[in-house]
Amino acid sequence: MERSSPRPAIVLTDSLEFPFAPPRTGRVMLGATDPLKSDPGSIRGAYALEVGRNVCHGSDTVENAQKEIKLWFPEGLNSWTSAAYKWVYEK
């Protein structure tokens, strides 16, 4: 696998802490796979030019996400909650 620069990786998961569905929300944030069809405020709409070099990746299904998480994070995931969480959410 060719790598041209360091790649930060994160996993957005479904959690009781978040009032939205991360796979759907994440895909909206990323934008369409074809950057030329992405919304202007999306990551791909702002930073990508071609499908093959579209800056970021988002799994299309939960099953694919599970496979890709194992690929990129073979040692497993860490859990983290922002210190600001209790100031933003009442629960």
C-alpha positions in Angstrom: 0.0 0.0 0.0 1.5 3.3 -1.0 1.5 6.1 1.6 2.3 9.7 0.7 1.8 11.1 4.2 0.8 10.3 7.7 -2.9 9.3 8.1 -4.8 10.2 11.2 -7.6 7.6 11.8 -10.7 7.9 13.9 -13.8 5.7 14.4 -17.2 7.2 15.0 -19.4 4.6 16.6 -23.1 4.4 17.6 -23.3 5.4 21.2 -25.9 6.4 23.8 -23.9 9.6 24.3 -24.7 10.9 20.8 -28.3 11.8 19.6 -27.5 10.9 16.0 -26.6 8.0 13.8 -22.9 8.2 13.2 -22.7 6.2 9.9 -25.3 8.5 8.3 -23.9 11.7 9.9 -20.4 10.7 9.0 -21.3 10.1 5.4 -22.9 13.6 5.2 -19.8 15.2 6.8 -17.6 13.4 4.2 -19.7 14.2 1.2 -20.3 12.1 -1.9 -17.6 9.7 -3.1 -17.3 11.8 -6.2 -15.9 15.1 -4.8 -17.4 17.0 -7.8 -20.9 15.9 -6.6 -20.2 16.6 -2.9 -21.8 19.5 -1.0 -19.6 22.5 -0.7 -19.5 22.3 3.1 -18.4 18.6 3.1 -14.8 17.4 3.6 -14.6 16.1 0.0 -16.5 19.1 -1.4 -13.9 21.4 0.1 -10.6 19.4 -0.2 -10.9 16.6 -2.9 -10.7 16.8 -6.7 -10.9 13.2 -7.9 -12.6 10.0 -6.8 -9.4 8.0 -6.6 -7.8 10.7 -4.4 -10.8 11.8 -2.3 -8.9 12.7 0.9 -10.9 10.6 3.3 -12.8 7.3 3.7 -16.1 6.4 5.3 -17.5 2.9 5.5 -20.7 2.3 3.5 -22.1 -0.4 5.8 -21.8 -1.4 9.4 -20.4 -4.8 8.3 -17.6 -3.1 6.2 -16.9 -0.7 9.1 -16.3 -3.7 11.4 -13.8 -5.2 8.9 -12.1 -1.9 8.3 -11.8 -1.1 12.1 -10.0 -4.5 12.5 -7.7 -3.6 9.6 -6.7 -0.2 10.9 -6.9 -0.8 14.6 -5.7 -4.4 15.1 -5.0 -3.7 18.8 -8.6 -2.5 19.4 -10.2 0.8 20.1 -10.0 3.2 23.1 -13.0 5.0 24.5 -13.0 8.7 25.1 -15.5 11.2 26.4 -14.9 14.9 26.1 -14.5 16.8 29.4 -17.2 19.2 28.0 -19.7 16.4 27.6 -21.4 17.1 31.0 -21.7 20.8 30.1 -23.4 20.1 26.8 -25.7 17.2 27.6 -28.1 16.9 30.5 -28.1 13.1 30.8 
